[in-house]
Every structure is written in structure tokens, then in C-alpha cells.
Amino acid sequence: MFNDSVLNEIEGIKAKYPDRRSALLPSLYIAQREFGWLSHEAMQYVAKTLNLPEAEVRGTSSFYAMFKHQPIGRHLIQLCTNVSCMILGAERLADMLVQKYGLQPNSTSPDGRFSLVIMECIGACGTAPAMLVNTDFHDNLTEKRIEEILEGYK
């Protein structure tokens, strides 16, 4: 399932740790990077590659919000709606994403371009509201600013 370069990368990670369990999170990250999400087959292959029980791999991957267990859009939007962001308009911004892009929380836009996840907190209370698009951080958001930002992710 994994190509040789991915297997080599995982083997390199395994070599850094005396306990193969320590290589689990980076290996899951690599698998998700490779396939866009963690299918049952991808998790089985990680388990086999690391010689770990499948249940441990599934349990670990389901514990962390960074791992996705269904296909997602080309770009993942993670919008914070915790207290500071909420007070400064994050709910209004979430409504705008629904109206303009057809993005319900935990869904993908009809064109497959974006997926939206509502985050509990991304630690940007001083410059709220904030979001991540893929791994890119954006803060001081307004509806217009979100439109400009998302236009750059074609």
C-alpha cells in the first residue's frame, strides 16, 4: 500500500526510537499526508509496518483530532469558535462559510475544494477570530478577509 519512499520515511522514524510505539504518531501523520485521510486499510498497514496491534493504531488515531477518518476536501479549514473567537464573531463567520461555500461543520463543499472543522481552541485569543487552512494560520478574521484568504487556495 505504501510506496518505497513512504516506507523508507517510516523506517527512518522507527530507527530514531527504541520503542516502536513512539513511531506511531509520525507514521499515522505520514499515512494521512500520503492518502489525505486514514482509511481502515491505511491504519492496518501502519499497524503491520510498526508491528503493533490494529486496535492500538485505531485507538490512537481516533483520539487525536488531527487525524481524519473520512475523505476531506483539498483544503481543510479549522475555524475556532471558543470564547474569544465566538465573542468576536466566529459564529457569524461560520454562517458565512455555510452560505457562501456550502460548508456545514464536519462536511466538504460540493466542489470538494474545502472541508470545515469547528475547533475548540487554536490558541489565538489575542487576535481572534482565527482559523487554520491546512497548516496556515490566519487571524483577525472578517467575512471579507476569509473570502480573500480562501481565494488563494484554488
C-alpha positions in Angstrom: 0.0 0.0 0.0 2.8 2.5 0.8 5.3 3.3 -1.9 9.0 2.8 -1.2 9.7 6.4 -0.3 7.0 6.4 2.4 8.2 3.0 3.7 11.8 4.5 3.9 10.5 7.5 5.7 8.6 5.4 8.3 11.7 3.1 8.7 13.8 6.2 9.3 11.4 7.3 12.0 11.4 3.8 13.6 15.2 3.9 13.8 15.0 7.1 15.9 13.1 5.4 18.7 13.9 2.4 20.9 10.2 1.7 21.3 8.2 1.2 18.0 5.1 2.8 19.7 7.0 6.1 19.7 6.9 6.0 15.9 3.1 5.6 15.7 2.0 9.3 15.6 4.5 10.3 13.0 3.7 7.2 10.9 0.0 8.0 11.1 0.8 11.6 10.0 2.8 10.3 7.1 0.0 7.9 6.1 -2.6 10.7 6.2 -0.3 13.0 4.2 0.0 10.3 1.6 -3.7 9.4 1.3 -5.4 12.6 2.6 -7.1 10.6 5.3 -6.7 7.4 7.4 -8.7 4.6 5.8 -9.1 1.3 7.6 -6.6 -0.2 5.2 -4.1 2.6 5.8 -4.3 2.0 9.6 -3.9 -1.7 9.1 -0.8 -1.1 7.1 0.7 1.2 9.7 0.0 -1.5 12.3 1.7 -4.1 10.2 4.7 -1.8 9.4 5.2 -1.0 13.1 4.3 -4.5 14.3 1.6 -3.0 16.6 -2.0 -4.3 17.2 -4.5 -2.7 14.9 -6.7 -1.8 17.8 -3.9 0.3 19.3 -3.4 2.1 15.9 -7.1 2.8 15.5 -7.4 3.9 19.2 -4.5 6.3 18.9 -5.7 7.7 15.6 -9.3 8.3 16.9 -8.0 10.1 20.0 -6.4 12.9 18.1 -8.4 15.5 16.2 -5.6 16.0 13.7 -6.3 12.6 12.1 -9.2 12.3 9.7 -11.2 9.1 9.2 -13.1 10.1 6.1 -12.1 11.8 2.9 -11.8 15.6 3.2 -11.6 18.4 0.7 -8.4 19.6 -0.9 -8.1 22.3 1.8 -9.1 21.8 5.5 -10.5 24.9 7.2 -10.3 24.7 11.0 -12.3 27.6 12.5 -12.0 28.4 16.2 -15.3 29.1 18.0 -14.1 29.2 21.5 -14.9 32.1 23.8 -12.7 34.9 22.4 -13.4 33.9 18.8 -17.1 33.5 19.5 -17.4 36.9 21.1 -15.6 38.5 18.2 -17.8 37.0 15.5 -16.7 33.4 14.8 -20.3 32.2 14.7 -21.1 34.8 12.0 -18.1 33.6 10.1 -19.2 30.0 10.3 -22.6 31.1 9.0 -20.9 32.9 6.1 -19.0 29.7 5.2 -22.3 27.8 5.1 -23.9 30.4 2.9 -21.1 31.3 0.5 -19.3 27.9 0.2 -21.9 25.4 1.2 -19.8 24.3 4.1 -21.6 22.7 7.1 -19.3 21.9 10.0 -17.7 18.5 9.5 -18.5 18.5 5.8 -16.9 19.1 2.5 -18.0 21.7 0.0 -19.9 20.4 -3.0 -16.9 21.1 -5.3 -14.6 19.1 -3.0 -12.4 22.2 -2.5 -12.8 22.8 1.2 -13.7 20.8 4.4 -14.7 22.6 7.5 -14.0 21.6 11.1 -15.0 23.7 14.1 -12.2 23.8 16.5 -12.5 24.2 20.3 -9.4 26.4 20.5 -6.3 27.2 18.4 -4.7 29.4 21.0 -5.1 32.8 19.2 -7.3 34.6 21.8 -5.4 37.8 21.5 -6.0 38.1 17.7 -9.4 36.4 17.4 -11.3 35.2 15.5 -8.8 32.8 13.9 -8.6 29.7 11.7 -6.2 27.3 10.1 -6.3 26.5 6.4 -4.3 23.3 6.1 -1.4 24.3 8.3 -1.5 28.0 7.5 -2.6 30.3 10.4 -4.9 33.2 9.9 -6.3 35.7 12.5 -8.1 38.9 12.9 -10.8 37.4 10.6 -13.7 39.2 8.9 -16.0 37.9 6.3 -14.1 39.8 3.6 -10.8 38.6 4.9 -11.9 35.0 4.8 -13.1 35.4 1.2 -9.7 36.8 0.3 -7.8 34.1 2.1 -9.9 31.3 0.6 -9.5 32.7 -2.9 -5.8 32.0 -2.6 -6.5 28.2 -2.1 -7.7 27.3 -5.6 
